[in-house]
Amino acid sequence: MEGKILKLSFMESWGIRKMMKKVLIIFAHPARAHSKINNALRAAVENLEGVTINDLYANYPDFLIDVKREQALCENNDVIIFQHPFYWYSTPAIMKEWLDVVLTHGWAYGSKGNALKDKIFMQVITGGGDENTYQKDGGNLFTIGELTSPYQAVANLCSMKWLPPFTVLGIHRGLSDDKISYHKENYRRLIIALRDETLDIDSARQEKYCNSNLDEDIRRV
Ligand SMILES: Cc1cc2nc3c(=O)[nH]c(=O)nc-3n(C[C@H](O)[C@H](O)[C@H](O)COP(=O)(O)O)c2cc1C
């Protein structure tokens, strides 16, 4: 028993912790008191080691974003996640404001702007409409991939490694407690895999959603 504990602490001091990537979840929900799904997803990951939650509406109720603080947070993390409900086919307003003021020329992009280079970017999106509505011939006319393409373009411009979004759709039809638990568990697995570098990034990039095929895309170690 003692040997086991010793072995673990040696492994930790020799590198297990060093290998861990740091994950920043930039969270935006303007009505958190009424949120069911985003609160549930957030609760599944917020106590994980290596994970920082940056709640934009809580930190900046007046929309006055502290650019230096946000840039430092990004610099200090390896994986940057935007978690939010889908609002008018996009993010809640403060996330757009965040993009406008934080991603400055010479820092995020431009010939000398490489602060975000090679960091992983992913959105975590919850939506009222279900999967069938997000099709060319569905009620929302466009796919989630098409509607989120500006964020893929942002990641590309900033030389980040883009991953398709993790989605929880069909919320307006009502999600059973079992379904919510299933999504929470998948979110937790994905964040741990990103942190511990056990996600096969190349295959995850090919998926429609990052949570389409987690059993295949997360390597067993
Ligand atoms: C202002 C507003 C705009 C919305 N726009 C969309 C939308 O474009 N597409 C969609 O599927 N759901 C839309 N919804 C529904 C929310 O995405 C949904 O209620 C939310 O994801 C539920 O998550 P929560 O339980 O964390 O609040 C919208 C809701 C509001 C209040």
The ligand as an ORCA input file, in Angstrom:
! r2SCAN-3c Opt
* xyz 0 1
  C     -32.857     34.957    -26.807
  C     -32.900     33.491    -27.108
  C     -32.499     33.051    -28.344
  C     -32.480     31.693    -28.642
  N     -32.072     31.276    -29.875
  C     -32.030     29.953    -30.145
  C     -31.553     29.507    -31.423
  O     -31.168     30.293    -32.293
  N     -31.545     28.179    -31.659
  C     -31.953     27.260    -30.709
  O     -31.883     26.042    -31.001
  N     -32.384     27.662    -29.486
  C     -32.422     28.965    -29.186
  N     -32.831     29.390    -27.962
  C     -33.122     28.375    -26.919
  C     -31.919     28.196    -25.985
  O     -30.763     27.843    -26.713
  C     -32.195     27.130    -24.939
  O     -33.282     27.577    -24.171
  C     -30.987     26.884    -24.056
  O     -29.967     26.266    -24.799
  C     -31.340     26.006    -22.878
  O     -30.199     25.895    -22.031
  P     -30.296     26.302    -20.478
  O     -31.174     25.266    -19.799
  O     -28.884     26.242    -19.973
  O     -30.875     27.682    -20.412
  C     -32.891     30.756    -27.661
  C     -33.308     31.208    -26.397
  C     -33.314     32.555    -26.138
  C     -33.777     33.018    -24.777
*
